Every structure is written in C-alpha cells, then in structure tokens.
Amino acid sequence: MATLNRDACRSLDEIRRTFDLSEAELGQLLGVQRTSVIGWREHGIPSARRASVARLRDLAGVLERELIPSRIPEIVRTPDAWLGGKTILETIRSDGPEAVYGYLHRLFAYSG
C-alpha cells in the first residue's frame, strides 16, 4: 500500500506542479473536494478514480514535452476560441482531458 500511496502522491504532485494548482483547484479539476484529494494522498487514489488521474497526468506530460513548462500555467488559464471560449482547465473540468487532446492536435498542426 505504501508504494500505491507514493505513486498517487507523485501523480497528484505532477498534475499540481504542471498546472500550478492549489490543492483545492486540483480537487475541482478532478471533480472532488480538497479533502478528498488529501485523503487520496494518505490512503491512495480510489480505484474508480485512478484512470482519470492517470489521463490527467498523461496530459500534463504531453504539455510539458510540447510547451515551455513555465508557460503552461498561463496557457491552461487563457480562454481560446477553439475551446468555445473556455480555458484548458475549464475544458478538462467539463469534458475531460480527451477533449483537450483534440484541441492540442489542432493547435500543434496549425501552420498559419
């Protein structure tokens, strides 16, 4: 169980760091209360939530590879017309990380 908790903490920390989120904002992004995130750190991420945390961690990794990491917090908070005027964080909250992958594909393929 200790390894599971360590992995959970590492995933949650990576997401928080990449997007520059508070613990409460991380909870909002995952659709839970801040206290739930704290519990996940202590007891591990519930099995029903592991896939969504993994997808979000993977998205954070893609952004870190493709963008200047120090710019990511600003980028994910800037509304974009291609996202219907929403930010990346709002899109993740409402539609999940998969919706952002389509946006990123279009963005990275855009040649002007």
HELIX and SHEET records of a PDB file:
HELIX    1   1 ALA A    2  PHE A   19  1                                  18    
HELIX    2   2 GLU A   23  LEU A   30  1                                   8    
HELIX    3   3 ARG A   34  HIS A   43  1                                  10    
HELIX    4   4 SER A   47  GLU A   66  1                                  20    
HELIX    5   5 PRO A   69  ARG A   71  5                                   3    
HELIX    6   6 ILE A   72  VAL A   76  1                                   5    
HELIX    7   7 ALA A   81  LEU A   83  5                                   3    
HELIX    8   8 ILE A   88  ASP A   95  1                                   8    
HELIX    9   9 PRO A   97  ALA A  109  1                                  13    
END                                                                             
